[in-house]
Every structure is written in structure tokens, then in C-alpha cells.
């Protein structure tokens, strides 16, 4: 008999009109990192929400250390030593790290909360697992990577022996991912077991012991990672062969579509994040911007799209000065924008998929007469785009928040491309998506290029930048410090440039 710390046997979970988990079995050994792999919407998070007590299954049983248990809420899961770090963090911005971690389990001194003891305990726990978290820092002042460590600490503070991580690397920089992998290995050395919900094959190969694959709500099987490879895992996940390199012909750039001259942009603290930047993008090419998060990429996109004021410089689109135009005027002049945060900037989550698809065009004559919307036309359009972009949704009336990340992204991309923009800005277009959705989106970006559009791709995924771009502009400290040909560079060289190595060389000559 194997020594399983967690067994989920023949789990079935239904929602109205959908079977999210259809008879799935998952068995996790003590002291292993176990990947749960599947496409967006395959049922991975649902299965883990059942284990964590957020959902109750219609059928099946759960065993912890060989004993059958009923987990009807997260407090029961915590008592059984199961902790979960959700994809969207559950932290209170205005509280400190220590306050967030001990919330609901505060150490007391008489009737009062003993915050000094809380800070001490959190700091000791952080040091023990090499998490390097400052217990007194405010959540709003720390990076996303640090916030994730706080979430991990929260589970450890409650005595978790099994830690579930839901898409933990979706919002991390390459450096933070490396640091997280070190932390996971430390946790396993300490006797913890980890369940990693992911669709990133590279990370599974690097850090996981075994991998259970789910496809369309069904368990496909469990494999030893040492005995498989990324291609086989991808085929198991999507049910067909996946091409990791993007097929495309050489670019044929034509006239300049976007011209940026001497652009300076400040962030909300009035610090210059984009510094006197110049950049041209021509019709028929994809320009990729590579850079570590926080080097001005977000502010650059916000300045081009009108979401942030410019301090200096000029932005021209097809010879028209759009520098200080309002957002709608910029959009209508021919700019499509796939934003990096699809929840905050891409969708109104409580609107239906159909309503979201016309967010940029609802006021036009096609959909509105005398201020009254024609929902028949709106929903006819939505149905057509849902079909064309393979948005998997029960209906065009389904709320956007009910869709998986990949399907939300496809709806945004369909909306933006359908407007036929001259410049398409794609910011982190495949963040948090599975290989099938990534392949689909890359093809669409290349189609736009081949139709003579200018495409600006901003991504932290170096393989995406190398694969899709025709030119790569490396951004460091608010400036473009190098422009390279993807065929003549590699991840290693790009990584060095992103760390500012070219600037250091130049500094040595001065």
C-alpha cells in the first residue's frame, strides 16, 4: 500500500448545466510536489476547492492519511492540515504582513491581541522556510511575489502539511519564479506535500515529482515526471499534438504606424517610469518589448492608450498626433488594446459575455439608435465572435466572471481584433493561459501582422517574445537599451540585457 497523504477518489462536482469534475481520482504522496495539469476550465481549481472545503462534491470520498474525512468548510481543511494559496490573493492591503497572517488565529495576552508575539512568530516562520518576508511591512507596499509568500506563510502558520498552490507563477517575474521553486523545495525537505495547479510544462518538468492530468473535467491519468516530456504532457492535456514554435513567414514591414518620440511618463507616486523613450512600429511587424516587471512597460502602454498622462514627448499614430487625446478618441483613431489585467481593464465581470464584446462599440449606430441599445444586434454579434474565437461559454448571456481565464482572454481578443485596428497592443496576452490557448492567441497576433497591422507585444515570457516577435526592444529602467533580432539572440542574452548589462558596459567606456 502506498503512503498517500491525500486521496480524492471518484470525485464528481456539478454546477447548473455543467459537470466540472467527472469521476476524478487524485492521490498525493507524503513529501512530493504533485502537479495538477489541465487546460483553462478543465476543472483543476474546482477539484482543489472541493479538497479545501469550498465546494461539496456530489459523489466520491476524500481520505487524509488513510482516514475518510468530510471537509465541509475551509476551517475543517485547516484543522486537517490542508492549506490553499488561491490564484487571486486573499489579503487586506491596509494590514501588515503579520496582521494578515494571524487574522482569525491571533495570539492573545489576556483579552488583548499580542501583536508583538504575532510579529515574532511570523518572522521566525519566515526565516525557517527562507521566505525573507518582513512581518511589519504593509501589504500595499510589497511586490506581488512577496504577497504570494505571505499567502504561503498564512497556510504554514495554521499548521498546513499539504499546501495547494493555484497557478502560483501566473503573476510572477522569471526571477520570482526561480525563488518560488527554491521555497517549494525547502517546504518538501521539511516534510510538506505540495499540490501545484498549473499548465506550465517547463515548471512541471523542473520541480514536480508526479503529474495528474485533467481534460474537460475528466481524469486522464497520473505520470511520473521523470518518465515523460513536455510534448507528451501537452498532448495529454489538450488531446492533440501542440506546436510549441510558431509557424510564420518573415515579416515585410511597411510604413510607420506608431511613432513615439522622447516620451516621459510618471507613475502615481510622480516618479519617472518611462524616460525620454523613442520607438517606431511599422505596418506588418510585431515588436516585442522584453523587460523585468517594473521597468516602465505598464506606464508606456497606459500612455499610448490614453490611460495615463504624459510628462513629455509625442505619440503619433499614422501621422496623427494622439499624445493628449482622450481614451475613446485614441481607440477610435485605430488602437486595439488587450490589457495586461483582464479583470481590471479588460472586462466588466458582472456583465454578460455578449455585453462585454461590445464594450468598445455599443454607442455606435450599429447597436444604438436614439440612445436605445438593440440587444438583438449586440447578441448576434457576440454569438458570431464566440464561435469565431472558440470562447467556451454555456451562453452569450453567461457572466464574464464565470468563464475561465483563457476564455475571458479570447473574448477580449475577439472584441479588439474585430474592430480592425491599425495598431494592436497585446500586454501579457497569454498570462495564466494553457498551451492550447497560447497557440491560438499567437496565431491571431501573427494573422494581424500578416494583414498589414502593427503589433506591439509586451510580455514577461521570454519564449513568447522570442517566438512571436519580428524585432525585440529591451526595456530597462524606463528606456529602450537595445533592439535585437529574435533569430540572432537567445534567452540568456536577453536575460542579461534585461538586467541592464548593456548599460553597465556603456558606463565602463565613459
N, C-alpha and C positions, 0 to 999 in steps of 0.2 A: 504493500500500500504506500502510495506517495504521501509525503507530509505536506498537505495543502493548508495554507493559512486561510485562504478564501476559496469557497466553491459556490458558484452560481449554476444551478442545474435546471436545464429546460425552462428558462425564464421566458414568459410571454407577457408583453405590455402593450395594451391597445389604447388608442385615442380615438375620438369620433372619426370614423371613416378611414382609419389608418392603423395597421399593425406595425408598431415601431420596433418591437423585439419579438421575433417568431421562433420560440423554442431554442434559445441560445444557451450554450454552456460555456462557462469560463472558470478555469482552475488555476490559482496562483500559488506558487511555492514560496515557502519562507525564504527571505533573503535574496529574492530575484527582482530584476526590473522587467516587468511584463508589459509589452506593447499591446494596445487595443487599436487595431488599424482598420480604417474604412473610409469611404468617400464621405463628403459632407452629406448629412441627412441619412447615413446608413444605420443610425441607431446607437452609436457609441456612447454619447453623453446620456441618452435615455437609460441605457443599461447601468451606467455608473450612478445615475440619480436614483435608480432602484436600490443599488447597494448602499447608498448613503441615506436612504430612508425618505427621499423627497417624493418618490413615486412608490405606489404599491403595485406589485405585479398581479396579473390575473391568474397566473399559473407558475409553478416551479418552486424550488426551495433554495434557501441560502444557508450555507454552513460556514462557521468561523471556527478554525482549529478543530474541525471534525464534528462540531456540535451544531445541530439545526437551530437557527435563530429566526425571529421575526423582527425585522427592522422597520418600525412604522413611523419613525421620525429621526432627524439627524442627531438628536441627543442620545438616542439608543445607539446609533452608529458610533458616536464619540465614546460612549461607555464600553463598546466592544473593541475599541482601539482602531477605528476606521476614520480617517480624516480626508477631506476633499478640498483641493485648490481649484476653484472654478475659473473658466476662461476669462470672464469679466469679474474682476476682483471685488470682494465684498468688504471694502474698507471705508472708514469715515475720515474724509480728508482733513477735517479740523482737529482730529485727535492725534496724539503722538503714537509712535510705533507701539510702545508698551501699553498704552490705553486700549488700542485696537486688539492687541494680543490677549489681554486678560479679560476683555469685555465678557461679562456673564460668568466668569470664574475668578473674580478678583480676590486677592489675598486680603484678609481683614485684620485690623488691630482693634479689638473690641467691636464696636459697631461701625467704625470708620474703615474706609478702603486704605490699605497700606501701600501707597504708590511707590515709596522708596523700595519696599520689598519686591514689588512688581517689576520695577526697573532693573533691580539686581538679578532677579530670576531670569528675566528676558535676556539680559546681557550675557549671563552665564550660559544659557541655552544657545544663544547665537555663537558664542566663542567655541562651545563644544563641537558644534557642527560646521564651524568655519564659514558662517553666513555673513559675518562682518557687517551686522546691522547696528545702527545707532539707536538704542532704545528710546532716547529722548527726542529724536527728530520728529517733526510733523510730517504726516503722510503727504500733504500737498507740496512739500519741499524735496521729496526724494524721487528718484527715477522710477520708471516702470519696472525695471529689473529688480530694484530694491523692494518695491511694493510686493512683487511676487515672493521674494524671500520672507517678507513679513507674513504673507499668507501661509507659507510652509511652516514658519515658526509657530503660527497660531495652531496648526494641527499638532505639532510636536508638544506644545505647551499643554494640550489636552490629552496627551499620552498616546498619540496615534502610533500604531505599529505598522499599519498599512496606509500609505499615502497615495491618494488618487490625484493625478495632475491632468487637468483637461486642457489640451493644446497649449502646453506651457511655453513653447517657443514662438507662438504666433506673433507676439508683440515685442520680442527681444531683438537686440542687435547681435551680429555674429559674435562679438566679444562676450556679451552677456550669456549667449547660448553655451559657449565654452565653459564659462564659470558655473552655469547651472549643472552641466554634465559632471563637473568635479563634485558639486554638492550632492548630486544623486548617488554618486559612487561612495561618498562618505556615509550617507544615510544607510546604504546597503551594508557597508562594513560594520555599522553599529547594530545590524540585525533587523533593520526595517525592510518591508517589502513595498515595492512601488508599482502602481499601475499607471502607465503612460498612455493617455488617449492622444493619438496623433495620426497624421497622414504623411509625415516627413520621413521618407525612406532612409535618407542619409543618417538621420539621428537614430533610427531603429538599429541600423547596421552597426553604428558606433557604440551604442550604450545598452541595448536590450539583450536579455538572455533568451526569452521566448516571445512569440508574437501570435495573438489570436486575431483572425481576420473576420470582419463582418461585412456582408454585402446585401444591401436592400433589406435590412432587418433580420437577415439570417446568418447564423454562424457557418463560415466556410471551412474553418479548421484552425489548428494551432501548430506552429512550426518552430523548430529550433533555429534561432537567428544564424548561428554558426554554420548551418547546413543549407542556407538559402542565399538569394541575392536580390538586389533592388528590382530587377526586371520581373522575376517570379512573383515577388510581393505585389508589385503594381498590377500584374495580370490577375492575381487572386482578388485584389481589391476591387477592380472595375470590371472584371470578367472579359477582358480583351487585352490585346497587346498595346502597350503605350510606347510612343516615341518620345524619348527624353530630349533629343536635339530637334530643334525646329527647322523644318524644311523651308528654305526661302531662297529666291534668286537674289543676285546682287542688286543693291539699291541703285536707282537712277535719279539722284536729286536734281530738282529743277530750281525754280525761282524761290527766293527767301520769303517765307510766310511769317515767321516771328523774328523780330529783331529786338534785342534787349541791350541798351547802352547805359553804362555807368550806374546800374541800379543799386540803390542802398535802401534796405528795409530794416525797421526796428521791430523787436518783439514787444510784448505787453509791458515789459519792465524798462522800455526805452533803451535797450542795448542793441547796437548794430549787429544783426544776424546775417544780412546779405550786404557785402561791402564792395561797392563800385564794380558790379559784375557785368560782363559782356557775354552775350550768347546769341547765335543765329541758328534757326532751324528752317530747313528748306522743304518744299513740297517733295513727297516721295522718299522721305528718310525717317528713321526712328533714331532719335538722340536719347541715349540713356544717361541718367545722372547717377553716378556711384558716389557713395559717401556714408560715413558713420552717422547715425541719427544725431540730430542736434547741431549740424554744421550749416544750417540755413535753408535746407531743402523745403521745409514746410512753409517758411516765410516767403521763399521765392514763388512757390505755387500760389500762395494766397495773394501775393502782389500781382501776378499775371492775371488772376481771375477776378481781381477787384475786391477780394475779401479783406485785404489789409492795405492801408495807405503806404505809399512810397515816400521815403525821406528825400530821395534824389534819383535822377536818372529818367530814362524814357523807355516805354514799351510800345512797339509798333507792330500791328497785325496787317499784313498785306498793304503796306504803305499808309495805313491809317493809325494815327496816334490814339492809343486806348489807355494811356497812362492813368488818367484820373476819372475814367468813365465809371458810372455805377455798374453793379454786378450784372443786371439784366441787359444793359446795353453791350457789355463785353460779350456775354453769352450770345446775344443776337448778332454780333458782328462776326461770329464764326468760331467760337471757342466751345469745345466739349470738355467736360471735367469729370473724370472718375476719381472721387476724393479718397484720401487715404483712410479716413474714418467713415465707413459706410453708414454707421448708426447715427453719428452726429451730423454729418454733412450730406450724406447720400440719399437718405430715406426719411420719411415720416413713418415711424414704426407702427403707429396705430391706424394708419391709413391702409386701405387695401392695396394689393399689388397693382391693380388696374389704375387706381388714383395716383400711385407713385410713378407710374410710367408716363403720365402727362404733367408731372410737376413743373417741367420747363416750358410747356406749351399750352397749358389749359386755357389761357386767356386769349388764344388766337381764334380767328374766325372758324376754323375747322371744328373747334369744340365748344365755342361760346357765341351766343347771339344775344345782344342787349343785356349782357351780364348774366345770362342764364346758361348753365352748362348742359350740354347734350351728353348724358351718361351713356346713351346707346353708342354714339360715335367713340367716346372715350374707351368703353369696354370692348368695342370691336377692334380698336387699335391695340389695346392691351392683349387681347387674345392672340392677335397676329404676331406680336413681338414675343409673347410667352412661348409660342410654337417655334418661331424662328430661332430664338436663343436658348431653347431647351430649358426654360425655367420650370423646375419641377415643383408644382404647387397644386393643391387639390382644386383650386378655382382662382379666377381673376379677382374674386371677392375676398380671398383669404388675406388676413392682416399680414403686412410685411414682416412683423416680428416673429411670425410663426414659421418662416422659411429658414432653411439652413444658410450659413454664410455664403456658400458657393452660389446658391440660387438667388440670394439677395444681390450678389455682385453681378450675376448675369442680367438681372432686371435693370440695374443701373447702366451697365454697358449697352444693353439694347436701347435704352432711352437716349443715351448720349450719341451713339453712332447713328441712330435713326434720324437725328436732326441734321445729319450730313455736315459736320463742322469742318472748317479748313485746318484747324489745329485741334488735335485730341490730346489732352493732358491725362496721363494714366499714372496715378500716385499709388504705389503699393497695390497694383491691381489684383495680385494673386495672394495677398497676405491671408494666411489661415485657410487656404483652399487646397483641395486634394489634387493629385496628378491629372485626373481626367478633366477637372475644371480648368486647371492651369493650361493644359494642352489646348483646350477650346479657346481660352482668352488670348493666348499667344497668337493663335491662327487669326483671330479677329483683328488684332493690332497690325499684323503683317498685311492682312487684306486692306486695311485702311491706308497703309503706306503704299501698297500697290495700286490703289485708286488715286494716288497723287496727293494724299493728305500729309500734313506734317504731324509727327507723333513725338511727344515728349514723355519719356518713361522715367519715373523716379522710383527706385526700388532698393531695398537693403539686401535683396537676394542676389549675390554676385553671379550665380549661374544664370539667373534670369537676364541680368544686364548683359552678360557675355553672349547669351543665346539669341536675344531678340534685337539688340541694338545694332545700328549700322555705324554709329560713332558713339564713343563713351566720353562724357565730360566728368572729370573727377572733382568733387566739391569738398573743400576743406576750409574750415574757419571763414565761411561766408564768401569764399572766392572759388573760381574755377582754376585749379592749379595745373591741370593737364588735360589734353584731349587726345585720346588714343583710339586706334583701330582694334576692334574686338578680335580680329583674326591674328593680330600681332602682339597680344598680351595674354595674361593668364590671371587666375585668382590671386596668386602670390604677389605678382607685381601690382595689381590693383589694390590689394590689401596694404601694401607699403605706401602707395600714393595716397590712399585714404587716411593713412596715419600721418600724412604731411611730410613724407620723406623727401619729396622734391623741393619743398620749401627749405628744408634743412641744408640740402646740397647748395641751393642758391645762396643761402645765408653764409655758407663756408667760403664762397667766392668773394663776398663783399668785404 
